[in-house]
Amino acid sequence: MKFDNVCIESLAVALPEEVWSSAAIEERLRPLYERLKLPGGRLELMSGIRERRMWPTGTRPSDASAQAGRAVLVKSALGAERVELFVHAAVSRDMLEPATASFAHRKIGLPSTAQIFDLSNACLGFLNSLTVAAGLIESGQIRCALVVSGENGRPLVEQTVQTLLAKTLSRNDIKPYFANLTIGSGAVAAMVCHRSLVKGHAHRLLGGIARAATQHSELCQGDTHGADALAMQTDSEQLLIAGVGLAQATWREFGAEQGASFDRFICHQVGSTHRRKLYETLGLDLAKDFSTFETLGNTGSVALPATLCAAVDAGAVREGHRVGLLGIGSGLNCLMLAVEW
């Protein structure tokens, strides 16, 4: 896919104030650690994640998304009345029906003329939504879209801790639960528009490549667990191997279409092992990476765009930089996008 007239006009993040350190989670799991004789500090050592943030109990994904949506409108030179498409792109949702976009639309105060819907695809939902909006803009159907994502990891981590403490599990039995403890919460929003609407420098979305390897769809699966809880099990070792393999195949085509010269790379934020293996396999310079997993954990669909926002705020991504967005999500799916910032 290629785009000539699509820009990310503004980007904003909303983060919870409550911080959960990996050490604090391990302290809650002390009975399990003592029974299995597990050394303290292994969660941070294995993942590189020092802490993550959590929304207060009772926070809905639409609340988080609306907070980010309002924040991006403050930064944007375009008013809410310009929004013709509104997409909620998170894994998390308020309920099965109606679309979580309906609640977030009302809370942000968007016009009734905007088409709204949810688009969910594990950790790739936000990037997928960018391409959907870009296609509509490029074809002339719309001129401006607002994409939001609000992920609430608290129910999953809480349920995982309860499960690990309630069941008599072996060291091998706890492996599928490890990835759950790396999850965090956050929200992000982007105003995406036709370049003719941008005042000043335009951050162009150039295009990208998407590929799927659905033979691996059973490696990471999550679902509801009771009224307010979530459950997920992950074969982390096989997911890493399959994910990096899919990324390698996608990168070959991505480089052929967009070129391999980039000033900065932003990847999905899983952890230190995944990042190192990905860069080694693709033959990319790790010095061009920018990461947030150390302090935010894995925030699902929020992770990559929120890290891009953090990189911009830190001056690591500057005007004129070519940025490669390397997204991988369970399913398995891979989407790589090129941005000229």
N, C-alpha and C positions, 0 to 999 in steps of 0.2 A: 504494500500500500504506500502511496505517495501523496503528499499534500503540498499545495502551493500557496494557499491563502489562509492557513489556520494558525492561530497564535494562542499561547497561554498568557492571557492579559494580566492575570494576577493569581497569586497562590497564597494560602494562609493555613495555619495549623492551630488547633485548639488542644491543649493537653490538660489532663486531670492534675490536681494538686497533690493527691495522696500517692506516696512513693512506697513501693514494696521492694525491699532489697532481697537478693537471693539468699543472703544469710538469714533474714527474718523468716522466709518460707521454710528453710531448712530447720529453723528452730521449732516451727509448728510441726514439722515432721520428725522431731527428735525421737519419739517412741519407735518409729520405723527405722531410723538410722541406727539406733542402739541395738535393736533386735537383729538387724542384718549386718551390723558392724560396718556401716558405711562411714567413710571419713567426711567430716564437715568441709565445706567449701567446694565440693565436687560439682555443684550446679553451676557456679560461676566459672570454675576451671574448665568444664567441658563445653560450655556455651559461650563464654566471654561476656555474659550478661550480668552486670553488677546489680542492676535494679530495673524496675519497670513501674509504670503508673497505673492507677485504677480509678475509675469513676466512682462516686459515692453509691452505696447500695440504693437500688431503685431507679438509677439513671437509665433512660431508654436510649437506644441507638439514635433515634430521631433528635433527642436532646443534644447529643454530642455533635451530630451532623449539623444541626441548626446553629450551634455555637460557632463552628468553623465557617458555615455559610454566611453568618452575619459578619464574621471577621474579614472574610474575603471581600465582601461588599464595601467595607470601610476602606480597604486598600485599593479597590477598583475605581477607575475613572468612569465606569459604566454603572448606571443605576439599576435597581432591581427590576424596573419596568422593561428593561432591555432583554431580560431572560425569556427565551422562547422554548427552551428545553431544560428540564430539571431532572437529574438522575441521582438516585441514592445507590451507591455502588458497594456497600459493605456486605461482609458475611453476616454480621449481626443485623437483626431486624426486630421491630417492635412486636410483630405478630405475623401470622400467616397471611391474613387479609384484614384491612386493605394494605396496599403497598406502603412501606415505611416512608417513601417519598411524600405520601399524602400528609403525614404528620409534620415532617420537616418543612415541607412547602408552606404550611400554615404558620409554623413557628418562626420562619425566616421572614414571612410577609411578601411572598412572590406573587406576581400577577396571575389571575385566573386564566389568562390566555396561554400560559406556558404548558406545554405537554410534559407530563410527569410520569415516571415509572422507576422501578427498582431494576438494577442489573447486577446480578451476583455471580461471581466466578472465583470463589476462594480468594486467594491473595492477589488475583489479577483484575478484580472487578473495576477498580479505579482506572487502570490503564485501558481496559476494554472500553470503558465508558468514554474515555478521551477519543478513542478511534471512532466510536459511533457518532459522537458529537462532531468530530472532524469531518466525517463523511457527509453528514447533513449540511454542514457549513460549506464544504467544498462544492456540493451539488447545487447550492443556492436555496435549499429548503428553509434554512434558518441562518441567522447571523450571529447569535449569541447563545451560549449554554452555560449552565452552572452545574458542575459535578461535585458531589459531596460524598464523604464516607465517614461514618462514625462507628468505631469498633469498641465493644465492651467485653474485655477479657475476664472480668471479675467472676462471672458465674462459672466459667470453665475452670479457672484456677481453684476457686473455692470447692467445687465439686470434686476436682482431682485430689485435693488435700484430704477431703473427707473419705474418698474411696481408698486412698493409700493407707489411711489410718484404720479404716473399718475392716479391711480384708487382710487375711494372712497370706501375704505375697512373698515370693522368693525374689532374689536379685534379678533373675531372668524375667519374672512376671512383671516387674515394675518398669521395664524398658519401654513398653508402648505408651507409658504415661509421661515419660520424661519431657517430651516436646511441649506438653501442656503447661509445664511450669515455666516455660520461657515466654509465655504470652503476656502482652501488656495491652493497654487501652490508649486510645487517642482519636483524633478527628482531623480531617483535612478537606479543603475545598479549593476548586479552581474555576475561574472564569475563563471560558474558552470562546474565542470569537473570530470573525473575519478580520483579516489584517487591516482593512480599511477603517475599522472602528478604533484601532489602537492609536493613542496619542503618545508620541515619542518613540522610543526604541521598542521593537517588536520581538518577542520571544517566540520563534517559529517552531511549530511541530512539523517536522519534515516527512515523517513516515516510519514504516517499520515492517517487521515480519512476525507472524504468529504461527506456531506449530503445536500440535497435540500428540501425546503418547498415552492414549486412554487405556492401554493394556496395563497401566500402572495405577488405575483409579482406586484400587483397594489398599494402597499403601498408607493413606491418611484419610480417615473418615470421621466426621463429627456429626452429632445430632443432638436433639433435645434430650434432657434427662429430668423428667418431672416438670413441674410448673415453671420454675425459675432457674433451672440449672442446665448445664451443657455437659456433654461427654465427648471425648475424642481419643482415638488410639492411632498411633503412628509407628510404622516401622522405619525409624529414623535412618538406620544404616542403608537400607535398600532405597529409601526415598532420596537420599543424598546421591547414590550412584546413578539412579534413573534420572534424577533431575539434572545433574551435571551432564549426563549423556545427551539429554534433550536440548540443553542449553548449547552444547557444542555443535549439534546439528543446526540449530537455529542461527547461531553466530556465523556459521559459514555463509548462509544465505543473506543474513543481515549485512555482513561486511561486503558481500558482492553488490548489494543494492545501495547501501548508504556509505560505503567506504569504511575502512578500519581505523581512520585517524580521529581520535576523540581526545579532548582535553580533560574530561572527567567522566567517571562511570558511577552511576547510582544503581545499586542492586537491591533486590528484595532482602530485607533485614532478618535473617534467620539466626546467625551466630558466627563465631570466629572460624569454626571448622568448615562450614559451608562456604564462607567467603574465600578462605584460602584455597580450598579445592577447586572452586569455580575459576578463580584467577589463574591457577596453575594449569588447569585443563585448557582454558581458552588462550593461554599464552599472553595474558594482559598484565600490565604494570600495576601492581598492588598500590603503588604510590598515588595512582589516579583515583583510587576508591575514596568514598566518603561514607562514613557509617554512623548510625545512631543506636544500633542494637545494644550497645554497652549500657545505655541509660534508659532506653525505651522498651527493650525487648522486641519481640515479634508482634507487631500490631496489625497483622493481616493486610488487608487491602490499603490501609493507611500508611504502611511502613515505607514503601518506596517514594510516593509523592511527598510525604512529610520529611523524608531525608533530603529530597531535592530542595525543599523549602529551607531546611536547616543549612544546607550547603550554600544556598544563595545568601542567607542572612549572615553566614560566617565569612563570606567573601571567597569561598572555595570555588564557587561557580560565578563567573562574571560575564558581563556583556561581551558577546562575540564567541564565547566558548561553545564548542560542540560537545554535547552531553549524550552519552548512551544510557538509556534506561533499560536495565536488564531484569525483566520480571519473570518469575517462575512460581507456579501455584499448583497445589494438589489437583489431581485429575488425570494425568499430569498435563499442564499447559504451560507454554512459554510465549511471552510477547516481548519483543525488543523494539524500542522506539528511539528515534534520533531527534534531538532538540537542538536548535541553534539559539542559544540564550543571548 
